[in-house]
Amino acid sequence: MANYLDIKNISDGYVGKVRQDLKFKTGNFVWKIFFNIPLNPATVNNQNLTVTDAGGKLLKTSIVYNPELQAIEISPKDAYVQGETYLLHVNKLVESKGGQRLKDEISIEFAV
């Protein structure tokens, strides 16, 4: 399968955990972040999970937590621009239902 994203940089410790399974090329793809424990849905929001362009401009995104899959889905409100670089960022304020926060922030730099 062809890689439709160019993953440029990933936070330490997460290199082997990011993979592509896109079926076709689109600027509206959804990032899915899976967790091994249930999350506090109140911490899954646009302040704790962001996507910015190369200049640091915040993109408008839709962020949904799926408790059955223990996954966060992040999709852009407007399509990503072909040839542009973006940064997906998850800060340490995302926490489990038990109140445990992420140990480290996660950043993924990618180009479309």
Secondary structure, DSSP 8 states (H G I E B T S, - for coil): ----SEEEEE-TT-GGG-----SS--TT--EEEE-SS-B-GGG-STTTEEEEETT--B--EEEEEETTTTEEEEEESS---TT-EEEEEE-TT-BBTTS-B-SS-EEEEEE-
